[in-house]
């Protein structure tokens, strides 16, 4: 880039932005040429990426009644006839802005319009009865995916159950035997005391 034309250098700052300008070429002497700023397009912003021009710019120059539309159109027409050898020209009409029909001002960026998905007005009409009638299912199904066990998983489960039972019985059995002997001793004493009284 020619540093005299712009301060936007994408290699050092990928977020840089500059106004869109139309340049005339001054050919000078001995193939030395320079660019002269002929016109700066209002509302048109260019950045490092192709989408920056679309998102950052406004449409203010393309509406009827704007001062820049005829200027921009003349430059486009001149470039068209210079680059295209077909003398046919198509008629371009400006956009018509009506502030009563549009909620977007003329200087709204395209990014804002696209974020609002180009909707001018929401027409909410919520009828839950009608929604239910349209969307009510005639039948419902439910599917459940059961996990089947392999023979190895069944064997591991049985072995772990048996191991748990063995450990439980090892801990409980001595206590049960001691408790049973204490109970038997108590019963024997009680019977001996009753016989001794008789």
C-alpha positions in Angstrom: 0.0 0.0 0.0 1.1 3.6 -0.6 1.5 5.0 2.9 0.5 8.5 1.7 -3.0 7.2 0.8 -3.9 5.4 3.9 -2.7 4.6 7.4 -4.4 1.2 7.4 -1.8 -1.6 7.1 -3.3 -5.0 7.6 0.0 -6.7 8.3 0.4 -4.8 11.5 -3.2 -4.2 12.4 -5.9 -6.7 11.0 -8.7 -4.6 12.6 -7.8 -1.4 10.8 -10.4 0.5 8.8 -10.4 3.3 6.4 -12.9 5.2 4.3 -13.4 4.1 0.7 -12.0 6.7 -1.7 -12.0 7.0 -5.5 -8.7 8.1 -6.8 -7.6 9.8 -10.0 -4.2 8.9 -11.5 -1.8 11.7 -12.3 0.6 10.2 -14.8 3.2 12.9 -14.6 6.5 12.6 -16.5 8.5 9.5 -17.4 6.0 6.9 -16.0 6.0 8.4 -12.5 2.4 8.5 -11.5 0.6 9.4 -8.3 -2.8 9.0 -6.9 -5.0 12.0 -6.2 -8.1 11.5 -4.0 -11.0 12.4 -6.2 -13.9 11.5 -3.9 -14.4 9.9 -0.5 -17.6 7.8 -0.5 -19.7 8.6 2.6 -20.6 5.6 4.7 -18.4 3.2 2.9 -15.7 1.6 5.1 -13.1 -0.9 4.0 -11.0 -3.2 6.2 -8.6 -6.0 5.9 -11.2 -8.7 5.2 -13.7 -8.9 2.3 -16.6 -9.0 4.7 -15.5 -5.8 6.4 -16.7 -3.7 3.5 -20.2 -5.3 3.7 -20.6 -5.2 7.5 -19.0 -1.9 8.3 -20.6 0.2 5.5 -23.9 1.9 5.3 -26.2 2.3 2.3 -26.6 6.0 2.8 -24.9 6.8 -0.6 -27.3 4.6 -2.5 -30.6 6.3 -1.5 -32.4 8.8 -3.6 -31.9 12.3 -2.5 -28.3 11.7 -1.4 -25.6 13.9 -2.9 -23.2 11.1 -3.5 -25.4 8.8 -5.6 -25.0 10.7 -8.8 -21.2 11.2 -8.2 -20.7 7.5 -7.4 -22.8 6.5 -10.4 -20.8 8.7 -12.8 -17.5 7.1 -11.5 -19.0 3.6 -11.9 -20.2 4.4 -15.4 -16.8 5.9 -16.4 -15.0 2.8 -15.1 -17.5 0.5 -16.8 -17.0 2.1 -20.2 -13.3 2.2 -19.8 -13.0 -1.5 -18.8 -15.9 -3.0 -20.8 -15.9 -2.6 -24.6 -19.6 -3.0 -24.8 -21.3 0.4 -25.1 -24.6 -1.0 -23.6 -25.3 0.6 -20.2 -28.0 -0.5 -17.8 -30.1 2.0 -15.9 -29.5 2.1 -12.2 -32.1 3.5 -9.9 -31.4 4.6 -6.3 -33.0 3.1 -3.3 -36.1 4.8 -1.9 -36.1 5.6 1.8 -39.3 6.0 3.7 -38.8 6.7 7.4 -42.4 5.7 8.2 -41.9 2.2 6.8 -38.4 1.5 7.9 -37.1 1.3 11.4 -33.5 1.5 10.2 -32.1 5.0 9.7 -30.1 5.8 6.5 -26.8 5.6 8.3 -27.4 2.1 9.9 -24.5 -0.3 9.2 -25.1 -3.5 7.3 -23.9 -5.4 10.3 -26.7 -4.0 12.4 -29.3 -4.8 9.7 -28.0 -8.3 9.3 -27.9 -8.8 13.1 -31.6 -7.9 13.1 -32.0 -10.4 10.2 -33.3 -7.6 8.0 -36.7 -7.7 9.7 -38.5 -4.3 9.7 -41.3 -5.3 12.1 -42.3 -8.4 14.1 -46.0 -9.3 13.8 -46.5 -11.4 16.9 -49.8 -13.3 17.0 -49.7 -16.0 19.6 -52.6 -18.3 19.8 -51.7 -21.3 22.0 -54.9 -23.2 21.2 -54.1 -22.9 17.5 -50.5 -23.9 18.1 -51.6 -26.9 20.1 -54.1 -27.9 17.3 -51.4 -27.7 14.7 -48.7 -29.4 16.7 -50.6 -31.9 18.8 -49.3 -35.4 18.1 -51.7 -38.1 17.2 -49.6 -40.7 19.0 -46.5 -40.9 21.0 -43.8 -43.5 21.0 -41.0 -44.1 23.5 -37.9 -46.1 22.8 -35.6 -47.4 25.4 -32.3 -49.0 24.5 -31.6 -51.8 27.0 -28.0 -52.7 27.6 -27.6 -56.5 27.3 -24.9 -58.2 29.4 -22.3 -60.5 28.0 -21.5 -63.8 29.7 -18.3 -62.3 31.1 -20.2 -59.5 32.7 -22.7 -62.0 34.2 -19.8 -64.1 35.6 -18.1 -61.0 37.1 -21.4 -59.9 38.7 -22.0 -63.3 40.2 -18.5 -63.6 41.5 -18.6 -60.1 43.1 -22.0 -61.0 44.7 -20.5 -64.2 46.1 -17.4 -62.4 47.3 -19.6 -59.8 49.1 -21.7 -62.6 50.7 -18.5 -64.4 51.9 -17.1 -61.2 53.5 -20.4 -60.4 55.1 -20.8 -63.9 56.5 -17.2 -63.8 57.8 -18.0 -60.6 59.7 -21.4 -61.6 60.9 -21.1 -65.3 61.7 -18.8 -65.0 64.8 -21.1 -62.4 66.3 -24.1 -64.7 65.6 -22.4 -67.7 67.2 -21.4 -65.7 70.3 -24.9 -64.3 70.6 -26.5 -67.8 70.2 -24.2 -69.2 72.9 -25.1 -66.3 75.3 -28.7 -66.9 74.6 -28.4 -70.6 75.3 -26.5 -70.0 78.6 -29.2 -67.6 79.6 -31.9 -70.1 78.9 -30.1 -72.9 80.7 -29.6 -70.7 83.8 -33.2 -69.7 83.8 -34.3 -73.3 83.6 -32.0 -74.4 86.4 -33.3 -71.6 88.6 -36.8 -72.6 88.0 -36.0 -76.3 88.8 -34.2 -75.2 92.0 -37.3 -73.4 93.2 -39.5 -76.4 92.6 
